[in-house]
Amino acid sequence: MKLYSYYRSSATYRVRIGLALKGLAYDYFPVNLLRAQQKSCDYMAKNPQGLVPALETDDGILISQSVAILEWLEELHPQPPLLPGDPLQRALVRSAVNSIVCDIHPLNNMSVTNYLQASLGSSPEEVQQWYQQWIYRGFDGIERTLDSQSGACCFGDEPGMADVCLIPQVYNALRFKVPMEAYPHIMRVWEHCNGLHAFQLAHPDAQPDTPVSA
Ligand SMILES: N[C@@H](CCC(=O)N[C@@H](CS)C(=O)NCC(=O)O)C(=O)O
């Protein structure tokens, strides 16, 4: 398999965690977002959505969208599971996942914050306020959900799809200096997962395209 990745892309970070949790090997193909390589003709010919991540199967089929990739990996390699067996529990995990990948992440994507600055003339302070607003709204709900969970991870003691999506979003929040004091449960899960080998392998600081100074 080939993973098209950018070290600091949080959507790709999700897929790297999923691959590492399942112990799957892959070749890493860097796509530098700062140089707009995701919009290059070569990359667009492979992935017309022009985003990372994308995973190319051994048969040369390209899958884009992090959750589609993770669900495909889950179906092909069910152990260790990223989703619970019980349908209701699975729905609850997917609800937390969607809160992150549908409600927080798209509003804070680089192309959105660049548009705010370059096209709408927002100041860096306004962009920061925008960024925090959507983190707060999403994390407030997730924090309350975790309040009723007692495990080391979001749902239970083993990492699953919710953790795979939450940890990269917390990484982003910290990178953008969002105060996290109001989220003790989220930070507890963050601390725990960062101690796990799979999460360390997938971390933005540990990728082939991580700048030496990062
Ligand atoms: N919904 C997509 C989001 C992918 C996405 O937004 N990727 C970002 C990096 S985290 C990207 O490629 N941004 C480049 C751009 O917007 O041009 C997924 O889950 O894969």
PDBQT file of the ligand as one rigid body, heavy atoms in Angstrom, charges set to zero:
ROOT
HETATM    1  N1  LIG A 301     -12.557  14.969   4.789  1.00  0.00    +0.000 N 
HETATM    2  C1  LIG A 301     -11.209  14.781   4.369  1.00  0.00    +0.000 C 
HETATM    3  C2  LIG A 301     -10.398  15.998   4.743  1.00  0.00    +0.000 C 
HETATM    4  C3  LIG A 301      -9.031  15.985   4.090  1.00  0.00    +0.000 C 
HETATM    5  C4  LIG A 301      -8.335  17.307   4.291  1.00  0.00    +0.000 C 
HETATM    6  O1  LIG A 301      -8.955  18.336   4.567  1.00  0.00    +0.000 OA
HETATM    7  N2  LIG A 301      -7.010  17.273   4.169  1.00  0.00    +0.000 N 
HETATM    8  C5  LIG A 301      -6.254  18.471   4.336  1.00  0.00    +0.000 C 
HETATM    9  C6  LIG A 301      -5.068  18.229   5.243  1.00  0.00    +0.000 C 
HETATM   10  S1  LIG A 301      -5.606  17.806   6.895  1.00  0.00    +0.000 SA
HETATM   11  C7  LIG A 301      -5.722  18.920   2.989  1.00  0.00    +0.000 C 
HETATM   12  O2  LIG A 301      -5.333  18.114   2.166  1.00  0.00    +0.000 OA
HETATM   13  N3  LIG A 301      -5.706  20.247   2.784  1.00  0.00    +0.000 N 
HETATM   14  C8  LIG A 301      -5.201  20.822   1.587  1.00  0.00    +0.000 C 
HETATM   15  C9  LIG A 301      -6.157  21.752   0.932  1.00  0.00    +0.000 C 
HETATM   16  O3  LIG A 301      -7.194  22.082   1.523  1.00  0.00    +0.000 OA
HETATM   17  O4  LIG A 301      -5.856  22.174  -0.175  1.00  0.00    +0.000 OA
HETATM   18  C10 LIG A 301     -10.629  13.512   5.016  1.00  0.00    +0.000 C 
HETATM   19  O5  LIG A 301     -11.110  13.158   6.086  1.00  0.00    +0.000 OA
HETATM   20  O6  LIG A 301      -9.737  12.890   4.435  1.00  0.00    +0.000 OA
ENDROOT
TORSDOF 0
